[in-house]
Amino acid sequence: MKITPINNTNYLKHGDTASKVELLITDFGGSYVDLTKYANIKVFIANEKETLREIEPTIEADLGKLSFDFSQVHLLESGTYRLEVRLETENGDYRTAPTRKYLSLHITE
């Protein structure tokens, strides 16, 4: 699976709590992933060493699209972070997007 940021929303200014990060989840053939078939979906944001944030995104009406914003609790310092989405099924199995590496999330000053 792949993650594509919509409108470069993986670039945010430090302290921005109003902008939404919008992501599109697709398979490698470019087909949208039906997010409604998963029991639990979480966004994980990490640095080189550890997971820093675990966020429950909003599943948008458009197929394959999810979004989240940074409330005061989720604010991050300026820097580049690793982002991945975990999609968990009813029986506890999960898939991770992107399948390879991470999506970079950039927080600028």
C-alpha positions, 0 to 999 in steps of 0.5 A: 500500500502507498500513502499520498499526501493531498495538496502537500499537507505533509508540510506544516508550520509549527504550532498550526492546529487548524490545518488538516493533514489529508492522506490517500491510501492506495494499493500499488496498482493505484486503486483506492483502499476501502477504509470502511472495511477496517475495524480500527485505523491509527496514524503513528508519527515517530522520530528515528528512535520511537513513536511520538504520537498515535492519532485516530484519523477521520475517515473521509467520505471519499474512498481511501481518504483519511485526515487528522489535525494537530490539537494542542495535545498532538503538537510536535516540535519543528523537524522531519518525522516518520508517518505510517497508518495501521489498518486493523481488521476485526480479527486483529490482523493489521496492514501498514501503509506505506508498505515500504519505508515511511511517509515524511511529515515536515514541521517547519518553524 
